[in-house]
Amino acid sequence: MKPEIRKDSLSSSYYGQDIYVEAWQPDGGKAYVHLVEAGNLPDFNNPDCGEHDTLVAALDAGLRFAVSALSN
């Protein structure tokens, strides 16, 4: 049987550009960023934002990734 996956997300904006981040965490595993949508950029599916102990830490990493992508 597949492990249960917990999910959380956040929505924000950066200088008028919308940001959406979704993080997943398999039961008993590390959390990771599953999806980042940032402004008009193409969606980032499973961006390399590392593995984290909590969903909140993964969401924070995804938000930093989005802001960096929009700033470049």
Secondary structure, 3 states (H helix, E strand, C coil): CCCCEEEEEEEEEECCEEEEEEEEEECCCCEEEEEEEECCCCCEECCCCCCECCHHHHHHHHHHHHHHHHHC
